[in-house]
Amino acid sequence: MATLIDDAKSLIQRLGLQSLEGEGGFFRKIYTHRKGMEILGGTIYYLVTPESFSSLHWLPTDEIWYFLQGSPLQQLILYPDGRHSLSLLGPVGENQNPVTIVPGGCYQGTRLLKPEGYALCATTMCPPFQADRYIQGNRQLLGEYPNCKELETFLRREEL
């Protein structure tokens, strides 16, 4: 029977994860979805720690998040029409979902529910992530989403 690795540093080493500049967290590409020579999508491992999380960022296409192990996460989505939602990604349980879908064209951020532990996830995007179509969230979002009390906690420390 396999045992869970309960230490983020061990997971980073064991899975060969790298620090993700800009957004934060740790990642490694694990699969490229193809049809012949055409690249259709990509799947990555993504690790969240108290020090390094998925800060608010915009992507043009849907992203599916799969919770693998660790502590529950809060996921904030800012919709283009001014709405926002805050959901829990984690093990199957009360108000927690093991899979979430972030619609394309929204700002999103994902961080630990409590400032301890870690969370290992996988994400899939079709088409795959492209750096030139990524926009980092900043303090300007505070004015665009004045009713979102949680927004500031999802900004990078450099933005505060």
C-alpha positions in Angstrom: 0.0 0.0 0.0 1.4 3.4 -1.0 1.8 6.1 1.7 1.1 9.7 1.2 4.0 12.1 1.3 3.2 14.6 4.0 5.9 17.2 3.4 5.8 19.8 0.6 9.6 19.8 0.2 9.6 16.0 -0.3 6.9 16.3 -2.9 8.8 19.1 -4.8 11.9 16.8 -4.9 10.1 13.6 -5.7 7.9 15.0 -8.4 10.6 17.3 -9.9 8.5 20.5 -9.3 9.8 23.9 -10.2 8.8 27.3 -8.8 6.3 29.1 -11.1 7.4 32.6 -11.6 4.7 35.3 -11.6 1.7 33.2 -10.5 3.4 31.4 -7.6 3.3 27.7 -6.5 5.3 24.8 -7.9 4.6 22.9 -11.1 5.7 20.4 -13.6 4.2 19.5 -17.0 3.2 15.9 -16.9 1.4 15.4 -20.2 0.8 17.0 -23.6 -2.5 16.0 -25.2 -2.0 15.5 -29.0 -3.8 14.4 -32.1 -1.1 13.5 -34.4 1.3 16.5 -34.5 -1.4 18.9 -33.2 -1.1 19.9 -29.6 -4.6 19.9 -28.0 -3.9 20.5 -24.3 -1.7 20.1 -21.4 -1.8 18.7 -17.8 0.5 19.8 -15.0 1.1 19.0 -11.3 0.6 22.1 -9.2 1.6 22.4 -5.6 0.3 25.1 -3.2 2.1 26.0 0.1 1.5 28.7 2.6 4.3 30.7 1.1 3.6 30.1 -2.6 0.1 29.9 -4.0 -1.7 30.6 -7.2 -2.1 34.3 -7.2 -4.9 36.0 -9.2 -4.3 35.7 -12.9 -6.3 35.6 -16.1 -6.3 32.9 -18.7 -8.3 32.8 -22.0 -9.5 29.1 -21.8 -11.1 26.8 -19.2 -8.9 25.2 -16.7 -9.9 22.0 -14.8 -8.4 21.5 -11.3 -8.1 18.1 -9.7 -7.4 17.8 -6.0 -4.9 15.0 -5.4 -3.8 15.3 -1.7 -3.2 17.6 1.2 -5.1 20.4 2.7 -8.3 22.0 1.3 -8.0 25.1 -0.9 -10.0 28.2 -1.5 -10.5 29.1 -5.2 -11.6 32.6 -6.1 -13.0 33.4 -9.5 -13.6 36.9 -10.8 -16.0 37.0 -13.7 -15.9 39.6 -16.4 -19.4 40.9 -15.5 -18.2 41.9 -12.0 -19.5 38.8 -10.1 -17.2 36.6 -8.1 -17.3 33.2 -6.5 -15.3 31.5 -3.8 -15.3 27.7 -3.6 -13.5 24.9 -1.8 -11.3 22.4 -3.6 -10.3 19.4 -1.5 -11.2 15.9 -0.6 -14.8 14.9 -1.0 -16.6 16.4 2.0 -19.0 19.0 3.1 -18.8 21.9 0.7 -15.6 20.6 -0.9 -15.2 19.4 -4.4 -12.3 17.2 -5.7 -12.6 18.8 -9.2 -13.4 22.4 -10.1 -13.7 24.1 -13.5 -12.5 27.7 -13.9 -14.1 29.3 -17.0 -11.8 30.9 -19.5 -11.7 34.7 -19.5 -11.9 35.0 -15.7 -9.3 36.0 -13.1 -8.6 33.1 -10.8 -6.6 32.4 -7.7 -6.2 29.4 -5.4 -4.7 29.3 -1.9 -4.8 27.1 1.2 -7.9 27.5 3.2 -5.8 27.6 6.4 -2.2 28.9 6.5 -0.6 25.5 7.1 0.1 22.3 5.2 0.1 22.0 1.4 -2.1 20.9 -1.4 -1.1 18.9 -4.5 -3.4 19.3 -7.5 -3.3 18.6 -11.2 -4.7 21.0 -13.8 -5.6 20.6 -17.5 -6.1 23.3 -20.1 -7.2 22.8 -23.8 -5.5 24.4 -25.6 -2.5 24.3 -23.3 -1.1 27.2 -21.3 0.6 29.9 -23.4 2.7 32.5 -21.5 1.8 35.2 -24.0 -1.9 34.8 -23.2 -1.4 35.0 -19.4 -2.2 38.2 -17.4 -1.1 38.7 -13.8 -3.7 40.2 -11.5 -2.8 43.4 -9.7 -4.3 46.0 -7.3 -6.4 47.5 -10.0 -8.8 44.5 -9.5 -9.7 45.9 -6.0 -11.5 48.8 -7.7 -13.1 46.6 -10.3 -14.5 44.1 -7.7 -15.3 46.3 -4.7 -17.7 43.7 -3.2 -15.1 40.9 -3.1 -13.8 41.0 0.4 -11.3 38.1 -0.1 -9.7 39.6 -3.2 -6.7 41.2 -1.6 -5.5 37.9 0.0 -5.2 36.4 -3.5 -2.9 39.0 -4.8 0.9 38.4 -5.0 2.8 39.9 -2.1 4.5 42.2 -4.6 1.1 43.7 -5.4 0.2 44.6 -1.8 
